[in-house]
Amino acid sequence: MNLGFTQTDADHICFYPTVFLISVSIYNAWLHRGRRAELHLFARGGHGFGMKQQGLPSDRWFELFVTWLASEGFVPEM
C-alpha cells in the first residue's frame, strides 16, 4: 500500500499524535477487508527506537515484526 510517504516522512511522522489515528485507520481498513493484521503501539522509545536496546517494550518491535511476517508467510519461520 503506497500512502504517498517517503521513508523520511515515515521516520518523522511518528512524532505527531495524528499517526496514532492513521495507524488505527489502516489497521481497521485491513480488518474490514478480511485481512489479518496486528497493531503494536509503544508509548516510549523515541526516534530510531529499534536501533538500540533501552529496556523498554519497544525493544521487541523488530522481533514482533519478523514473527508477524513469518506467521503470514512472507518470510520463512525462524
C-alpha positions in Angstrom: 0.0 0.0 0.0 1.5 3.3 -1.1 0.3 6.2 1.0 2.5 8.7 -0.7 5.0 8.9 2.1 8.8 8.8 1.6 10.9 6.9 4.2 11.9 10.3 5.6 8.2 11.2 6.0 7.6 7.9 7.7 10.5 8.3 10.1 9.3 11.7 11.2 5.5 11.4 11.2 5.7 9.1 14.2 6.3 12.2 16.4 2.8 13.5 15.7 -0.3 12.5 17.5 -2.2 12.0 14.2 0.0 9.0 13.4 -2.0 7.1 16.1 -5.2 7.8 14.2 -3.6 6.9 10.8 -2.3 3.7 12.2 -5.6 2.7 13.7 -7.4 3.6 10.5 -5.0 1.4 8.4 -5.4 -1.4 10.9 -9.2 -1.2 10.7 -9.2 -1.0 6.9 -7.2 -4.2 6.7 -9.6 -5.9 9.1 -12.6 -4.6 7.2 -11.2 -6.2 4.1 -10.9 -9.5 5.8 -7.1 -9.4 6.1 -5.3 -10.4 9.3 -3.4 -7.5 10.9 -1.6 -6.7 14.2 -1.1 -3.2 15.6 1.6 -2.6 18.3 1.7 0.9 19.8 4.6 1.8 22.0 4.3 4.7 24.5 8.1 5.3 24.6 11.2 4.7 22.6 11.8 7.9 20.6 13.0 8.2 17.0 15.1 5.2 15.9 13.9 3.2 18.9 14.6 -0.1 17.1 18.3 0.7 16.7 19.3 0.2 20.4 18.1 -1.6 23.5 16.6 0.8 26.0 15.0 -1.5 28.5 11.5 -0.7 27.0 8.8 -2.8 25.5 9.6 -1.1 22.1 12.9 -3.0 22.2 11.0 -6.0 20.9 9.4 -4.3 17.8 11.7 -5.9 15.2 11.2 -9.4 16.8 7.4 -8.8 16.7 7.6 -7.7 13.1 9.6 -10.7 11.9 7.4 -13.0 13.8 4.3 -11.5 12.1 6.0 -11.7 8.7 6.7 -15.4 9.3 3.2 -16.1 10.6 1.7 -14.6 7.4 4.1 -16.5 5.1 6.1 -13.5 3.9 9.4 -15.0 5.2 10.4 -18.5 6.4 9.8 -19.3 10.1 12.8 -18.5 12.3 
